[in-house]
Amino acid sequence: MIWFSAGIRASRRGLTLIEILVALAVMALVAAISIPTIDGLLSLKQRSAAKDLAQTYTWLLDEAALRNVAFRMVYNLDKSTWLIEAGDPATLVFSNPDAREDHDEKVEDDMAKYTKREIAEGAGDDEEETRGRFTGLGNIAFKSAQTLPSGTRFSFVYTPQYEDEGLTPTEDGPPDDEEDEQVAYTYVFPDGTAEHTVVRIVDEDDETDGWTIEVLPISGEIRLTSDLIDPSESMEWIPEEGPEIR
């Protein structure tokens, strides 16, 4: 009986301070090993998403010429999705936000001349045509919106239509009304050129950790880098004025 009670007391004495310290050291070591692994996985997801986009633009440049259509990339920055649409090869693309807004206002004024019935019967088609009509594609791999991998998001999408900083996600999270979501458009044309585009994909918790895709105008060259690109600096080589002809 004496031995049995002593065993009970021994089993109830708990962990010693040394045992607790050893357990904490093991936990710290496991955490130190696993954290870089998680960071590496997120970085791999960002790079994979950026590489997919870069390859998509390469495909679009070739496909636009074959089909004689303009392609539009639709980026929903609040939902972290992108989608391909096809439209009229003569679609207008604007060099700055003011030009785009002025054109949209003019179209709205022109369309206001018609009744809903007249519009349904085809009146105003010429005015609407200048906006470019884009539809989803049923015979390519990207039939629906593609979502970025978990843990990643768009930091911004730049084209000349959206000023120097580009379009960014809604600051306080996705809005309640879908019409208020931040949606950016970029274009690829059948002559092998593209609108100057910069897309930045980042860790959803770290704005500085990410990858950048840049599509250059005229040449259609596509760049993929982990550096943050300033769109205005990348186009500094273009002169503000053309050469004088004598």
C-alpha positions as CSV (number, residue, x, y, z in Angstrom):
1,M,0.0,0.0,0.0
2,I,2.8,2.4,0.8
3,W,4.4,1.8,-2.6
4,F,1.1,2.2,-4.5
5,S,0.4,5.6,-2.9
6,A,3.9,6.9,-3.6
7,G,3.4,5.9,-7.2
8,I,0.2,7.9,-7.4
9,R,2.0,10.9,-6.0
10,A,4.8,10.5,-8.4
11,S,2.5,10.4,-11.4
12,R,0.7,13.5,-10.3
13,R,3.8,15.7,-9.8
14,G,3.5,17.1,-13.4
15,L,6.4,18.4,-15.6
16,T,9.6,19.7,-14.3
17,L,10.9,23.1,-15.3
18,I,13.6,21.5,-17.5
19,E,10.9,19.4,-19.3
20,I,8.8,22.5,-20.0
21,L,11.9,24.4,-21.4
22,V,12.7,21.4,-23.6
23,A,9.1,21.3,-24.9
24,L,9.1,25.0,-25.6
25,A,12.5,24.7,-27.5
26,V,11.1,21.9,-29.7
27,M,8.0,24.0,-30.4
28,A,10.1,27.0,-31.4
29,L,12.3,24.9,-33.6
30,V,9.2,23.4,-35.4
31,A,7.8,27.0,-35.9
32,A,11.2,28.2,-37.3
33,I,11.2,25.4,-39.8
34,S,7.5,25.7,-40.9
35,I,7.3,29.5,-41.2
36,P,9.8,29.7,-44.1
37,T,8.0,26.8,-45.7
38,I,4.7,28.6,-45.6
39,D,6.3,31.8,-46.9
40,G,7.9,29.9,-49.7
41,L,4.5,28.3,-50.6
42,L,2.8,31.7,-50.8
43,S,5.7,33.1,-53.0
44,L,5.3,30.1,-55.3
45,K,1.6,30.8,-55.6
46,Q,2.2,34.4,-56.5
47,R,4.8,33.5,-59.1
48,S,2.6,30.8,-60.6
49,A,-0.3,33.2,-60.9
50,A,1.9,35.9,-62.5
51,K,3.4,33.3,-64.9
52,D,-0.1,32.2,-65.9
53,L,-1.0,35.8,-66.7
54,A,2.2,36.4,-68.7
55,Q,1.6,33.2,-70.8
56,T,-2.0,34.3,-71.3
57,Y,-0.9,37.6,-72.8
58,T,1.5,35.7,-75.1
59,W,-1.3,33.5,-76.3
60,L,-3.7,36.5,-76.8
61,L,-1.2,38.4,-78.9
62,D,-1.0,35.5,-81.3
63,E,-4.7,34.6,-81.2
64,A,-5.8,38.2,-81.8
65,A,-4.0,38.3,-85.1
66,L,-5.4,34.9,-86.2
67,R,-9.0,35.7,-85.3
68,N,-8.8,39.4,-86.3
69,V,-10.4,40.5,-83.0
70,A,-9.5,42.6,-80.1
71,F,-9.2,40.9,-76.7
72,R,-10.0,42.5,-73.4
73,M,-8.7,41.3,-70.1
74,V,-11.2,42.1,-67.3
75,Y,-9.7,42.4,-63.8
76,N,-12.0,42.4,-60.8
77,L,-9.6,43.7,-58.1
78,D,-12.1,43.2,-55.3
79,K,-12.8,39.6,-56.2
80,S,-9.2,38.8,-57.3
81,T,-10.4,37.4,-60.6
82,W,-9.6,37.9,-64.3
83,L,-11.5,37.1,-67.5
84,I,-10.9,37.1,-71.3
85,E,-13.4,38.7,-73.7
86,A,-13.3,39.2,-77.4
87,G,-14.6,42.2,-79.4
88,D,-14.4,44.5,-82.4
89,P,-10.9,44.9,-83.7
90,A,-11.5,48.7,-84.1
91,T,-12.3,49.2,-80.4
92,L,-11.3,52.6,-79.0
93,V,-8.7,52.7,-76.2
94,F,-8.1,56.0,-74.4
95,S,-4.8,57.5,-73.5
96,N,-6.0,59.0,-70.2
97,P,-9.0,59.0,-67.8
98,D,-10.3,62.4,-69.0
99,A,-10.5,61.2,-72.6
100,R,-12.4,58.1,-71.6
101,E,-14.9,60.0,-69.4
102,D,-15.5,62.6,-72.2
103,H,-16.2,59.9,-74.7
104,D,-18.6,58.0,-72.3
105,E,-20.5,61.2,-71.6
106,K,-20.8,61.9,-75.4
107,V,-22.2,58.4,-76.0
108,E,-24.7,58.8,-73.2
109,D,-25.8,62.2,-74.6
110,D,-26.2,60.6,-78.1
111,M,-28.1,57.6,-76.8
112,A,-30.5,59.9,-74.8
113,K,-32.0,60.9,-78.2
114,Y,-33.6,57.5,-78.6
115,T,-36.4,55.7,-76.7
116,K,-35.9,52.3,-75.2
117,R,-38.0,50.8,-78.0
118,E,-35.8,52.5,-80.7
119,I,-32.7,51.3,-79.0
120,A,-34.1,47.7,-78.9
121,E,-34.8,48.0,-82.6
122,G,-31.2,49.0,-83.4
123,A,-31.2,52.7,-83.2
124,G,-28.0,54.0,-81.7
125,D,-25.9,51.0,-82.8
126,D,-23.3,53.3,-84.3
127,E,-22.9,55.1,-81.0
128,E,-22.7,52.0,-79.0
129,E,-20.2,50.4,-81.5
130,T,-17.6,53.0,-80.5
131,R,-17.5,51.6,-77.0
132,G,-16.5,48.2,-78.3
133,R,-18.7,45.2,-77.8
134,F,-17.1,42.4,-75.9
135,T,-18.4,38.9,-75.2
136,G,-17.2,35.8,-73.4
137,L,-15.4,33.1,-75.4
138,G,-16.8,29.6,-75.6
139,N,-14.0,27.8,-77.5
140,I,-11.0,28.6,-75.4
141,A,-9.7,27.2,-72.1
142,F,-10.7,30.3,-70.2
143,K,-14.5,30.1,-70.4
144,S,-15.2,31.8,-67.0
145,A,-13.5,34.1,-64.6
146,Q,-10.1,32.8,-63.2
147,T,-9.5,33.3,-59.5
148,L,-6.1,34.0,-58.0
149,P,-4.7,31.4,-55.6
150,S,-5.7,31.7,-52.0
151,G,-3.4,34.1,-50.0
152,T,-2.8,36.3,-53.1
153,R,-4.5,39.3,-54.5
154,F,-4.1,42.1,-57.1
155,S,-2.3,45.2,-55.7
156,F,-3.1,47.3,-58.8
157,V,-3.7,47.2,-62.5
158,Y,-2.2,50.1,-64.5
159,T,-3.1,51.2,-68.0
160,P,-3.0,54.9,-69.3
161,Q,-6.8,54.9,-68.7
162,Y,-6.3,54.8,-64.9
163,E,-3.6,57.4,-64.3
164,D,-0.2,56.9,-62.9
165,E,-1.1,54.8,-59.8
166,G,-3.5,52.5,-61.7
167,L,-6.7,51.0,-60.3
168,T,-6.5,49.5,-56.8
169,P,-8.9,47.3,-54.8
170,T,-11.5,49.0,-52.7
171,E,-9.8,50.2,-49.5
172,D,-12.3,48.8,-47.0
173,G,-12.9,45.5,-48.7
174,P,-15.4,44.5,-51.5
175,P,-18.4,46.8,-51.6
176,D,-21.9,45.5,-51.0
177,D,-23.1,46.6,-54.5
178,E,-21.3,44.7,-57.4
179,E,-21.6,47.8,-59.6
180,D,-19.2,49.6,-57.2
181,E,-16.5,46.9,-57.5
182,Q,-13.1,48.0,-58.9
183,V,-12.9,46.5,-62.4
184,A,-10.0,47.3,-64.8
185,Y,-9.8,46.6,-68.5
186,T,-6.7,46.1,-70.7
187,Y,-6.6,45.4,-74.4
188,V,-4.7,43.3,-77.0
189,F,-5.1,44.1,-80.7
190,P,-5.1,42.1,-83.9
191,D,-2.0,43.9,-85.3
192,G,0.2,42.3,-82.6
193,T,0.2,45.3,-80.2
194,A,-1.2,45.8,-76.8
195,E,-2.2,48.5,-74.4
196,H,0.6,49.4,-72.0
197,T,-0.3,47.3,-68.9
198,V,1.2,46.6,-65.5
199,V,-0.4,44.1,-63.2
200,R,0.9,43.5,-59.6
201,I,0.1,40.3,-57.7
202,V,1.0,40.3,-54.0
203,D,0.6,38.4,-50.7
204,E,-2.7,39.4,-49.3
205,D,-1.0,40.4,-46.0
206,D,2.1,41.9,-47.4
207,E,2.0,44.6,-50.1
208,T,5.8,44.4,-50.7
209,D,5.9,40.7,-51.5
210,G,4.8,39.9,-55.0
211,W,5.3,39.7,-58.7
212,T,4.7,42.1,-61.6
213,I,3.6,41.5,-65.2
214,E,4.3,44.3,-67.7
215,V,2.9,44.3,-71.3
216,L,4.7,46.8,-73.4
217,P,2.9,48.7,-76.1
218,I,4.0,48.6,-79.8
219,S,6.3,45.6,-79.4
220,G,3.9,43.5,-77.2
221,E,6.9,42.4,-75.1
222,I,5.9,40.8,-71.8
223,R,8.1,41.2,-68.7
224,L,7.8,39.1,-65.5
225,T,9.7,40.3,-62.4
226,S,9.5,40.3,-58.6
227,D,10.3,44.0,-58.7
228,L,7.7,46.7,-58.3
229,I,7.5,48.6,-61.6
230,D,6.8,52.3,-62.0
231,P,4.8,52.5,-65.3
232,S,5.9,56.0,-65.9
233,E,9.6,55.2,-65.6
234,S,9.3,52.1,-67.9
235,M,8.2,54.4,-70.7
236,E,10.7,57.2,-70.3
237,W,12.5,56.2,-73.5
238,I,9.5,57.5,-75.6
239,P,10.1,61.1,-76.6
240,E,7.4,63.6,-75.8
241,E,7.6,65.1,-79.3
242,G,8.3,63.5,-82.7
243,P,11.4,64.5,-84.7
244,E,11.3,67.5,-86.9
245,I,10.9,66.9,-90.6
246,R,12.8,69.3,-92.8
